[in-house]
Amino acid sequence: MSDEGSVGLNGRVLYTGIERCPVCGRDTLHVMEILYNDPVFGDLILYSNQCDNCGYRRTDIQYLNSRGPSRITYEVRDEEDVYRTYIFRSKNAKVFSPELGFEINPGPEAEAMITTMEGLLLRLLDVADSMEVLNEGDDAVVSKLREFKNRVRDALKGRFKFTVIIEDPTGNSTLKPPQGRENNLHIEPLNQG
């Protein structure tokens, strides 16, 4: 079932329908595709799937203004960078920071992510908390996780400078720094090989 309609000021529904769920096999999967013009990221297609029967859900975003395979580098210097920098990570991109000591790699079930730098740091804290519980018996691992969490907490308060690097073979990721800090953003072709 196709449905052309408006979603807010910047969006237009390209498709809605009910399809077969890849998990439970029933025709209870609500599918929606929206063409959206975002003032920060440009033209996007938002994909949303949710099953009424088993609860399966999946979202994805395709950034239509791709630059080709790219490496995006941004130095986070203070609280303004933490709270006013927006990240768009495609499902194919790797995000990492040498100073903070984390790496998020794409996997077969990876989803796209739109968040602020703060949101990324809070997710890192959640994952580190879960890993700490899973590694309760290993004092060395728990100690390293606690050191990591302290760095992330300092970063959230703007007291720890770090670099965020996004490597995307599809070029569908981007980063939007606070106004006036665009010169601190570096985008270069990603050499694949």
N, C-alpha and C positions, 0 to 999 in steps of 0.2 A: 504494500500500500504506500503510495507516494503522497507526500503532503508538503506543498510549498507554502510557507508561512513566515511570519515575523517572530523573532525572539528578541525582545528588547530593542534598543536603538541600533545595535551593531550586528545582530545576528539574523540569519535566515535559515529556516529548516529546509534541508535538502531532501531528507527521507525519514519517514517513521514507518515502522512495521512490526509485525509479530513473526518471529522465525523460530526454528528448531534450536533448542539449547544444546551446546556442545557437551554439557555435563550430564543432564538428566534425560536428554533426548525428546523432551516434550515441546510442543509448539507454544511455549510460554515465555519466550525471550523477547523483551521489548528492545527494539533497535532504533537508535536515533542518530542522524548525522546533521550537524549544524555548521554552516559556513559562517564564520565570525570574523569581523574586522576589529581587532583589539588595538587600541591606541598605543599600547606598549610594544606588542609583538608583531603587529601587522595582520595579514590574512591567515586564518587557521581553519582547519576542519576539526570539529570536536566529534568524537565517536563515543557513544554510550550504549552499553548492553547490560540489561538486568533481567534475570529470570524470576518470575513470580512463584514458580514451583520450588526450586532448590536454593534460591538466593544468590546464585552465581552472578557476579557483576564484573564488568571490565570496561575501562575507559581508555581512550587513546586520543592523541592530538597530533595532527600533522601540520607543521609549519610550512606554509606555501611559498614563503620568500627565502628559500634555501640559497646559501652561498656556495654550496658544494662542501666536500669534506673539510672540516675546520677544527682548529684548536682555539678556544676562547680562554683568555687569561685575565684575571682581575684580582688586584690586591685589595683586600678588605682592611681598612686602616682604623676605623672608628665606629661608634654606634650608628652614625648616619648610614654608613655602608651596610651595617648589619640589618637595620630596619627599613631601608628604602631601596635596596637592591633587589630586583626581581630576576628569578631564574626560570628559564624554560628549558627543561631537559627532555629530549626525545627519548623514546624507549630504546634507542640504539646507542645512546651516549654513555661514556664513562665520565664520572665526576670525581675529582680527587684534590687533596691538599697535602703537599709535602710537609708543611709546618704543623698542621693539626694531626696528620698521620691517619687519614682515612682514604678509602677508595671505594666507590660504588660502581660496580660493573654491570653492564646489561646482561640479561639472561633471557631464556626463551619465554618467560612469563612477565618480563619487565613491562612496566607501564610508564607512560610519559608523566612528567611532573611539572606543575607550575606552582612556584612558591616564592617566598622572600628568602633572603639569606638567613634570617632568623628562623624561618620554618625548617630550612635544611639543618641548621644547628640543633634545633629541638628534636628533629627526627634522629639525628646522630646520638643524642643523649638517650632517647628511648631505646635504640638498638643496643647501646652500651650497657644500659640498665639490664636488659634481657640477657645479654651475654654474661654479665656479672653473675646473675642468678644461675645460669647454666654451668658456670665454671667455679662454683663455690669452693670446691675442694682444692683448687690450684691457686695457691697464694701468689705465684709469680704473674699469672694471667690477670687475676683480680687486681693486683697492684698496678699493672699496666693500664687496665681499663679505668681505674680511678684517676690515674695521671691524665689519661685522655679526657675524661669527663671534666677534670679541673681546667684543662686548656680550653675546652669547648665553652664552659661557663665563663671563663675570662674573655673569650671571643665574643660571647653574647653581650658582655658589658663594654665591648670596645677596648679592652685592655690587652688583647693579644692580636697582633697583626698576622695575617695569613693570606696566602694566595689560593684562589679557587681556579681550577683548570677543568674545562669541559672539552673532551675530545669526542667529536661526532662524525662518523664516517658518512652519514647522510646529509650533514649540514643543517639539520632541522632543529638544532638547539640554539639558544641565544641567551644573552644576559643583558639586563637594562640597569645601569647604575643610576644613582641619584643625579638629578639635573646639575649640570656643571662639572660632572666628574667623568664625562665620556672619554676624555683623553687618557684616563687610567685603564681603559678597556682595550685589550689587544686581541685582534682576530687575525689568524694566519691560516693558510692552507694546511691541511693535515696530510702529511706524507704517509701513505699507506704502503707498507711493505717491510 
